[in-house]
Every structure is written in C-alpha cells, then in structure tokens.
Amino acid sequence: MIQWQKSTYSGGAAGNECVELAYAEGELLLRESDSPARILPLAPTSLAALLQCVQAGGRVRR
C-alpha cells in the first residue's frame, strides 16, 4: 500500500485539495487529492523544479 503524504499547510476541511507525494518501488509519485486515481511518476529533478517554481510564485502551464 502506498503511503501518501500531504503538506501540513493543507487543512482537513472539505474543499482543501492539495498535492500529495509518495515514494514507492524506487520512484516518486505525485497526485492531487481531488483526483487520487491520476498518479504521475516523476524524477527528483522534476519535483525540485516544480517546488522552486511554486516557491518563486510562478505558474505551471498545463
């Protein structure tokens, strides 16, 4: 079973969706709590780039 972790900044109330991370079978996994079935495997460098962008106040293009 995958152990998902979410930020302590995320509240527990309804409507407080957040990004969750896990490490399973040698890879990092990312998902949104409002769409838990959609799981994205990613490289550590990709996660670092995402975090730097978020911390800098940038937007991620879809």
N, CA, C and O atoms as a GROMACS GRO file, in nm:
protein
  248
    1MET      N    1   0.084  -0.118   0.000
    1MET     CA    2   0.000   0.000   0.000
    1MET      C    3   0.089   0.125   0.000
    1MET      O    4   0.185   0.133   0.076
    2ILE      N    5   0.056   0.220  -0.084
    2ILE     CA    6   0.133   0.344  -0.095
    2ILE      C    7   0.093   0.438   0.018
    2ILE      O    8  -0.025   0.458   0.045
    3GLN      N    9   0.193   0.495   0.084
    3GLN     CA   10   0.170   0.591   0.191
    3GLN      C   11   0.185   0.732   0.134
    3GLN      O   12   0.296   0.780   0.112
    4TRP      N   13   0.073   0.798   0.112
    4TRP     CA   14   0.073   0.933   0.057
    4TRP      C   15   0.094   1.034   0.169
    4TRP      O   16   0.046   1.016   0.281
    5GLN      N   17   0.167   1.141   0.137
    5GLN     CA   18   0.192   1.249   0.232
    5GLN      C   19   0.145   1.380   0.171
    5GLN      O   20   0.169   1.406   0.053
    6LYS      N   21   0.079   1.461   0.251
    6LYS     CA   22   0.043   1.594   0.203
    6LYS      C   23   0.097   1.697   0.299
    6LYS      O   24   0.132   1.667   0.413
    7SER      N   25   0.103   1.817   0.252
    7SER     CA   26   0.160   1.926   0.328
    7SER      C   27   0.085   1.949   0.458
    7SER      O   28  -0.036   1.932   0.465
    8THR      N   29   0.158   1.987   0.560
    8THR     CA   30   0.095   2.023   0.686
    8THR      C   31   0.022   2.157   0.673
    8THR      O   32  -0.056   2.193   0.760
    9TYR      N   33   0.047   2.229   0.565
    9TYR     CA   34  -0.022   2.355   0.540
    9TYR      C   35  -0.164   2.331   0.487
    9TYR      O   36  -0.246   2.423   0.487
   10SER      N   37  -0.191   2.209   0.443
   10SER     CA   38  -0.323   2.176   0.390
   10SER      C   39  -0.419   2.149   0.504
   10SER      O   40  -0.390   2.067   0.592
   11GLY      N   41  -0.531   2.217   0.504
   11GLY     CA   42  -0.631   2.195   0.609
   11GLY      C   43  -0.710   2.068   0.583
   11GLY      O   44  -0.704   2.013   0.473
   12GLY      N   45  -0.781   2.021   0.680
   12GLY     CA   46  -0.858   1.898   0.667
   12GLY      C   47  -1.002   1.919   0.624
   12GLY      O   48  -1.076   1.822   0.608
   13ALA      N   49  -1.043   2.043   0.606
   13ALA     CA   50  -1.182   2.072   0.572
   13ALA      C   51  -1.211   2.040   0.425
   13ALA      O   52  -1.120   2.032   0.343
   14ALA      N   53  -1.338   2.022   0.395
   14ALA     CA   54  -1.379   1.997   0.257
   14ALA      C   55  -1.337   2.115   0.169
   14ALA      O   56  -1.342   2.230   0.211
   15GLY      N   57  -1.296   2.084   0.047
   15GLY     CA   58  -1.252   2.188  -0.045
   15GLY      C   59  -1.106   2.225  -0.033
   15GLY      O   60  -1.058   2.311  -0.106
   16ASN      N   61  -1.034   2.161   0.058
   16ASN     CA   62  -0.891   2.189   0.075
   16ASN      C   63  -0.809   2.084   0.002
   16ASN      O   64  -0.738   2.004   0.064
   17GLU      N   65  -0.819   2.084  -0.131
   17GLU     CA   66  -0.742   1.990  -0.210
   17GLU      C   67  -0.595   2.031  -0.210
   17GLU      O   68  -0.562   2.149  -0.196
   18CYS      N   69  -0.509   1.934  -0.225
   18CYS     CA   70  -0.367   1.964  -0.226
   18CYS      C   71  -0.293   1.859  -0.308
   18CYS      O   72  -0.351   1.760  -0.352
   19VAL      N   73  -0.167   1.882  -0.326
   19VAL     CA   74  -0.079   1.787  -0.392
   19VAL      C   75  -0.025   1.691  -0.287
   19VAL      O   76   0.014   1.732  -0.178
   20GLU      N   77  -0.024   1.563  -0.321
   20GLU     CA   78   0.028   1.461  -0.230
   20GLU      C   79   0.146   1.390  -0.297
   20GLU      O   80   0.147   1.371  -0.418
   21LEU      N   81   0.244   1.352  -0.216
   21LEU     CA   82   0.364   1.284  -0.264
   21LEU      C   83   0.377   1.149  -0.198
   21LEU      O   84   0.332   1.128  -0.085
   22ALA      N   85   0.440   1.058  -0.269
   22ALA     CA   86   0.471   0.926  -0.214
   22ALA      C   87   0.600   0.876  -0.279
   22ALA      O   88   0.640   0.922  -0.385
   23TYR      N   89   0.661   0.781  -0.213
   23TYR     CA   90   0.778   0.712  -0.269
   23TYR      C   91   0.747   0.563  -0.263
   23TYR      O   92   0.728   0.507  -0.156
   24ALA      N   93   0.743   0.500  -0.379
   24ALA     CA   94   0.709   0.358  -0.385
   24ALA      C   95   0.787   0.291  -0.496
   24ALA      O   96   0.798   0.342  -0.607
   25GLU      N   97   0.839   0.176  -0.464
   25GLU     CA   98   0.912   0.094  -0.561
   25GLU      C   99   1.018   0.173  -0.638
   25GLU      O  100   1.032   0.158  -0.759
   26GLY      N  101   1.090   0.258  -0.566
   26GLY     CA  102   1.202   0.329  -0.624
   26GLY      C  103   1.169   0.453  -0.705
   26GLY      O  104   1.257   0.507  -0.772
   27GLU      N  105   1.044   0.500  -0.702
   27GLU     CA  106   1.012   0.621  -0.776
   27GLU      C  107   0.922   0.713  -0.695
   27GLU      O  108   0.847   0.670  -0.608
   28LEU      N  109   0.933   0.842  -0.727
   28LEU     CA  110   0.847   0.943  -0.665
   28LEU      C  111   0.714   0.946  -0.738
   28LEU      O  112   0.708   0.932  -0.860
   29LEU      N  113   0.606   0.966  -0.662
   29LEU     CA  114   0.473   0.972  -0.720
   29LEU      C  115   0.406   1.100  -0.673
   29LEU      O  116   0.425   1.144  -0.560
   30LEU      N  117   0.327   1.159  -0.761
   30LEU     CA  118   0.259   1.285  -0.733
   30LEU      C  119   0.113   1.269  -0.774
   30LEU      O  120   0.084   1.209  -0.877
   31ARG      N  121   0.021   1.323  -0.692
   31ARG     CA  122  -0.121   1.322  -0.728
   31ARG      C  123  -0.189   1.441  -0.661
   31ARG      O  124  -0.136   1.500  -0.567
   32GLU      N  125  -0.306   1.475  -0.712
   32GLU     CA  126  -0.389   1.578  -0.649
   32GLU      C  127  -0.492   1.505  -0.563
   32GLU      O  128  -0.547   1.403  -0.605
   33SER      N  129  -0.517   1.556  -0.444
   33SER     CA  130  -0.608   1.487  -0.355
   33SER      C  131  -0.751   1.482  -0.408
   33SER      O  132  -0.828   1.394  -0.370
   34ASP      N  133  -0.788   1.576  -0.497
   34ASP     CA  134  -0.923   1.572  -0.553
   34ASP      C  135  -0.933   1.479  -0.674
   34ASP      O  136  -1.043   1.456  -0.723
   35SER      N  137  -0.820   1.424  -0.722
   35SER     CA  138  -0.818   1.325  -0.831
   35SER      C  139  -0.718   1.215  -0.796
   35SER      O  140  -0.617   1.199  -0.865
   36PRO      N  141  -0.743   1.138  -0.690
   36PRO     CA  142  -0.643   1.044  -0.641
   36PRO      C  143  -0.609   0.928  -0.735
   36PRO      O  144  -0.505   0.865  -0.719
   37ALA      N  145  -0.693   0.901  -0.833
   37ALA     CA  146  -0.663   0.792  -0.924
   37ALA      C  147  -0.561   0.830  -1.031
   37ALA      O  148  -0.501   0.743  -1.094
   38ARG      N  149  -0.541   0.960  -1.051
   38ARG     CA  150  -0.444   1.008  -1.150
   38ARG      C  151  -0.310   1.028  -1.080
   38ARG      O  152  -0.292   1.125  -1.006
   39ILE      N  153  -0.219   0.938  -1.104
   39ILE     CA  154  -0.088   0.938  -1.038
   39ILE      C  155   0.020   0.964  -1.142
   39ILE      O  156   0.022   0.902  -1.248
   40LEU      N  157   0.110   1.056  -1.111
   40LEU     CA  158   0.217   1.094  -1.201
   40LEU      C  159   0.352   1.054  -1.142
   40LEU      O  160   0.391   1.107  -1.038
   41PRO      N  161   0.422   0.960  -1.206
   41PRO     CA  162   0.559   0.931  -1.160
   41PRO      C  163   0.651   1.044  -1.208
   41PRO      O  164   0.634   1.094  -1.319
   42LEU      N  165   0.747   1.082  -1.125
   42LEU     CA  166   0.835   1.190  -1.166
   42LEU      C  167   0.975   1.172  -1.111
   42LEU      O  168   0.997   1.104  -1.011
   43ALA      N  169   1.069   1.234  -1.179
   43ALA     CA  170   1.209   1.230  -1.139
   43ALA      C  171   1.233   1.331  -1.027
   43ALA      O  172   1.163   1.432  -1.021
   44PRO      N  173   1.329   1.305  -0.940
   44PRO     CA  174   1.360   1.401  -0.833
   44PRO      C  175   1.392   1.541  -0.887
   44PRO      O  176   1.356   1.640  -0.823
   45THR      N  177   1.457   1.550  -1.001
   45THR     CA  178   1.488   1.682  -1.058
   45THR      C  179   1.362   1.756  -1.102
   45THR      O  180   1.355   1.878  -1.092
   46SER      N  181   1.263   1.682  -1.149
   46SER     CA  182   1.135   1.744  -1.188
   46SER      C  183   1.061   1.796  -1.066
   46SER      O  184   1.003   1.904  -1.071
   47LEU      N  185   1.063   1.721  -0.959
   47LEU     CA  186   1.000   1.766  -0.836
   47LEU      C  187   1.070   1.891  -0.783
   47LEU      O  188   1.004   1.986  -0.740
   48ALA      N  189   1.202   1.892  -0.786
   48ALA     CA  190   1.277   2.009  -0.740
   48ALA      C  191   1.242   2.132  -0.822
   48ALA      O  192   1.226   2.241  -0.767
   49ALA      N  193   1.231   2.116  -0.954
   49ALA     CA  194   1.196   2.229  -1.041
   49ALA      C  195   1.055   2.279  -1.012
   49ALA      O  196   1.032   2.400  -1.010
   50LEU      N  197   0.961   2.188  -0.989
   50LEU     CA  198   0.825   2.227  -0.954
   50LEU      C  199   0.821   2.305  -0.823
   50LEU      O  200   0.755   2.409  -0.814
   51LEU      N  201   0.891   2.257  -0.723
   51LEU     CA  202   0.894   2.324  -0.593
   51LEU      C  203   0.958   2.462  -0.603
   51LEU      O  204   0.910   2.557  -0.540
   52GLN      N  205   1.065   2.474  -0.680
   52GLN     CA  206   1.128   2.605  -0.698
   52GLN      C  207   1.034   2.703  -0.766
   52GLN      O  208   1.030   2.820  -0.730
   53CYS      N  209   0.959   2.656  -0.864
   53CYS     CA  210   0.865   2.741  -0.936
   53CYS      C  211   0.754   2.788  -0.842
   53CYS      O  212   0.719   2.906  -0.842
   54VAL      N  213   0.700   2.698  -0.762
   54VAL     CA  214   0.593   2.732  -0.669
   54VAL      C  215   0.645   2.831  -0.564
   54VAL      O  216   0.577   2.929  -0.533
   55GLN      N  217   0.763   2.806  -0.511
   55GLN     CA  218   0.818   2.895  -0.410
   55GLN      C  219   0.846   3.034  -0.465
   55GLN      O  220   0.839   3.132  -0.392
   56ALA      N  221   0.875   3.043  -0.593
   56ALA     CA  222   0.903   3.171  -0.656
   56ALA      C  223   0.774   3.242  -0.699
   56ALA      O  224   0.778   3.353  -0.751
   57GLY      N  225   0.660   3.176  -0.677
   57GLY     CA  226   0.533   3.238  -0.712
   57GLY      C  227   0.497   3.222  -0.858
   57GLY      O  228   0.408   3.290  -0.909
   58GLY      N  229   0.565   3.132  -0.927
   58GLY     CA  230   0.541   3.110  -1.070
   58GLY      C  231   0.417   3.028  -1.095
   58GLY      O  232   0.357   2.972  -1.003
   59ARG      N  233   0.380   3.023  -1.220
   59ARG     CA  234   0.265   2.943  -1.261
   59ARG      C  235   0.316   2.825  -1.343
   59ARG      O  236   0.413   2.836  -1.417
   60VAL      N  237   0.249   2.714  -1.327
   60VAL     CA  238   0.281   2.594  -1.403
   60VAL      C  239   0.182   2.588  -1.519
   60VAL      O  240   0.061   2.593  -1.498
   61ARG      N  241   0.233   2.577  -1.640
   61ARG     CA  242   0.146   2.570  -1.757
   61ARG      C  243   0.092   2.431  -1.773
   61ARG      O  244   0.160   2.332  -1.746
   62ARG      N  245  -0.032   2.422  -1.818
   62ARG     CA  246  -0.096   2.292  -1.845
   62ARG      C  247  -0.101   2.268  -1.991
   62ARG      O  248  -0.151   2.164  -2.035
   0.00000   0.00000   0.00000
